[in-house]
Amino acid sequence: MALILQSDRLVLRAHRHGDFERLAAMWSHPGVVLHFGGKPFSREDSWNRLLRYAGNWQLLGYGMWAVTRPGDDVHLGDVGFLHGERTGVPAFGCPEAAWAFHPDVQGQGFGGEAVACVLAWADKQAATAADPRFDRTAAMINPANAASIAVARRCGFSIFGDARYADHPVGLWERGAPT
């Protein structure tokens, strides 16, 4: 089960069944999926995404968090780590960082703040040797997604390659745990 993490303005917690409607609305919004293949996700796709989030925690001991504000338990977005078995993209061999936010909260710095929060958690895992998998994290970002690239750079990621996923170009990014 996901631990509760907090930053200055955010609470990161496990996804709940009650998050589904906002999650489905987010993943069906053209502005959100623009850099995720461009096609809005169906309710079924969003339901499978929610189950994937829970499944990563259950099977791997890490996963995605729902992002909310303190005192306001409304789903603002998703951030965390996953393991993706994708056709055409080799496995990273480490947890993959990922993030996405509702259009109504984009541009407010929540992405960078939430990613920094989960990376601090991952760095603690690596530093205590509790989970050496976090010695490195990777991310897959559409090269046209300037906002996510800026978050990745601010959080210490650098590009190490490129690939194609679902017939779209993606940049492959990585970050080592601080030594």
Secondary structure, DSSP 4 states (H G I P E B T S, - for coil): -PPPEE-SS-EEE---GGGHHHHHHHHT-HHHHTTTTSSPPPHHHHHHHHHHHHHHHHHHS--EEEEEETTEEEEEEEEEEE----TTS---SSPEEEEEE-GGGTTSSHHHHHHHHHHHHHHHHHHTTS-GGGGEEEEEE-TT-HHHHHHHHHTT-EEEEEEEETTEEEEEEEEEPP-
